[in-house]
Every structure is written in structure tokens, then in C-alpha cells.
Amino acid sequence: MNDEENDPHVHIGIIVSKKTRTSVSRNKIKRRYRHILDELKNNLRPGSRVILVARSRIEQTGFETLKEDLVRQLSESHTYYEVS
């Protein structure tokens, strides 16, 4: 078997479009995503690879809305599961 297939770590990439006004805004978006993912890390399926592509309009999105949308997307992709 390939070592990549047995990797238990979750790999995450965050991409923010340069159409976002400034580097300060881009970094803020990345920090928000990292904070959300830090809260969700125990619910992510081991070995998952997640790539988040943030568009410029995300700057106006509230934190809770961003978190709810991310949980929904990860659930639909079978990457996130509720721990009971």
C-alpha cells in the first residue's frame, strides 16, 4: 500500500483570491478559517484532504455563517462527522 493512503493526518489548504482588496483582508479570512477548523479538527475524518477556496465576497460574511456553511460543505463531502 501507498504511505499516502495510510496517512492519518488531515491536510488542509486555504486559498484566498487576490481579488480580495488587501493582504490584511486575505490574512483575516485565513485566520477565520484556521480558527473554525481548529474547533472542528476532532470531527474531521482522518486522512482527509481539504482545500478551501475563498472568494472576495466572503469578507462580509459573519463568523457563525461562515462556520455553518463550512460544516455543511464538509458534511456533504463526508469529511466531517458529528461526534456523539
N, C-alpha and C positions, 0 to 999 in steps of 0.2 A: 504494500500500500504506500501511497504517497504521503510524506510527512505533512503536507498541506492539508490533507483530508483529516488528519488526526489532531490538528491544532485546536486546543480548547479555548483559545482566546478570541474575543470579539474584536474585529478590526473595523475601525470607523474612520471615514474620510469626510471632511466638511469643506465644501466648495462654495464660495460666495462670489457672485458675479462682480466684475469690476464696474458694471453699470451702477452699482451702489455708489452713492455720492463720494464718500471719503474712506480712507483706510480706517479711520476711527469707527465709522459705521460698520464696516466689514468686520472689524475685530469684535465689536459689540455683539453682532449677530453670532459669530463663532463662540463667544463666551456664553451666550444664552443657550446655544445648542449643547455645548460641553456640560453646562450645569444641568440641563434636563437629562442628558444621557448619563451623567453621574448618578442621578436619582434613580434611573431606570436600569442601571447596569446589572442588578441581580435578577432582572426579569428578561434579559436578552439571552437568546439561545446560544450556547457555547459553539464556537467555530463560525459564527455568523460574520458576514462582511456587509457593512452598511456604508453607503455613500449618500450624503445629504447635499443636495444642490439648492442653495438659497438664491432666490431672485430678489431684485431690488425692492419690490413692494413689501417684503417681509419686515422691513423696518417699522412699519406702522402696526404690525400685529402684536397683540398683547401676549405676555408670557404664558398665561394659562391657556389661551387659544393655541399658541404655538405647541405647547406640551400636549394638549388634547389631539391636535392634528398629527403630531409625530407618533403618539401611541396608536392612533387609528391606523396610520400607514404601516407601522411596524407589525401590528396585529394582522393586518390583511396580507402581509408578506410572510406570515408565520415565523417572524423573527422575535416577536415579543409575546410573552405569555404571562397571565396573572398567576401569582404565587398565592396558593390558598393555605 
